[in-house]
Amino acid sequence: MRLLRMALALIIMYDAYKGETWWLLAIGGLFAYQALANWGCGGSNCAIPVNDNSTASPDVEIEYEEVK
């Protein structure tokens, strides 16, 4: 994801420089900052929750039935 953000930042910044659309430099800079700082969507709100198996019963027996 970091490489994607950096590639997008470089493309946007290059296009902004060539087309003289200077406001796009800010957007390219934001993507470059995200790639360099490994900062995603604004903090821990988008983090994937860690699966905590400590509350589950440790030895649950699963029975399977063979279907022919």
Summary of the structure (lengths in Angstrom):
residues: 68
radius of gyration: 22.8
end to end distance: 44.6
largest distance: 68.3
contacts: 120
relative contact order: 0.14
helix: 57%
strand: 0%
